[in-house]
Structure formats: structure tokens, C-alpha cells
Amino acid sequence: MSQASIPNITPTISLTVKQTVALLLGSIALEELALAHIINAEAEKIQYVLGTLKPGVTPQATLSDLLAIDNSVRKTLQEVVRKEILLQQKLEGVLPLVSVV
């Protein structure tokens, strides 16, 4: 067996502090947008099961179906809250840099 050949890659990335702060804030904003989409999807899931998403469609959900959806939505929202806490910490770490720029 021969030895693996790894090319020498030395990328040069040149960013200013202002650009870095903007990228960090942008990444936080995009993550917040993604979480908003997840929350909206969970709301639509509940509306679908209850029959309120599409007017005229009679819901066929049983009590066990409703409890299963409730459990699923609760778990998803718990994960969203955890992610929000991490994003808050990330934002608090970036905010002092905003005054520097």
C-alpha cells in the first residue's frame, strides 16, 4: 500500500474586523430565519391535524394522533429553544465587537 499524497493547501484569507463582524451577524440572522421556518412548519403541522390549514377538509385525527403530534411539536420546540439560547450567547459574544468597528 502506498502512502497518501496530500497536496499543500495554504489558503490566504484576508478579512477585516468589520467584515468578520458582519459575517458573524449574518450567520446569526440566517440561523434565526431557519428556526423561524421550523416553528412555522410545526404550526402548520398542528393546523393540518386539526383541519384548519385547508378549509373544508374535515380532520380525521384521533386523540392518540393529537397526543403524538403534541409530543412531536413539543420536542421540536424544545430543540429550537436550546438553539435560541446558543444563538443568544453567540450574539452576546459578537456585540462587543460591533462597537470596535
Secondary structure, 3 states (H helix, E strand, C coil): CCCCCCCCCCCCCCCCHHHHHHHHHHHHHHHHHHHHHHHHHHHHHHHHHHCCCCCCCCCCCCHHHHHHHHHHHHHHHHHHHHHHHHHHHHHHHHHHHHHHC
